[in-house]
Amino acid sequence: MIWYTPAVQPFPPLTPDSNQWSTLVEPDNSTKEPQTATERRYAPFSETLRLYAGWLFAWYALVYALGFYSSTRPLPFDIPYIRGMYYSPLVLSFTLGSFLFLLWGSVAAAISARRAVKILLGIAGIAAFVLYRINV
């Protein structure tokens, strides 16, 4: 693996009696034109949803870890409703939904899928979720 390290030019040594402090101050950018809409760059909506689904999935993993531990041994602290969330079929459904969303999103990103393939993967994910909900 090759690492690229840009050449960094160090600052010259500063002495308090010299007037070099004024060169380190940022210039006033009040005269600069505001950015136009074409210059702004935003993350795609699907990437933002995948970020939130990842955090949600991590939260559910914590709920299941604490719930499993509390069902086998008593916890040294008390979290209200942890056992209810652990046994809830609704939480399990949301966990599966976020997992499938992350899975199919990662598969689509890994294969550099076009829009039609992404739609087919979305339909397959929804079908897997509905098949699970019908049987549980």
HELIX and SHEET records of a PDB file:
HELIX    1   1 GLN A   20  LEU A   24  5                                   5    
HELIX    2   2 PHE A   45  THR A   72  1                                  28    
HELIX    3   3 ILE A   82  TYR A   87  1                                   6    
HELIX    4   4 PRO A   89  ALA A  110  1                                  22    
HELIX    5   5 ARG A  115  ASN A  135  1                                  21    
END                                                                             
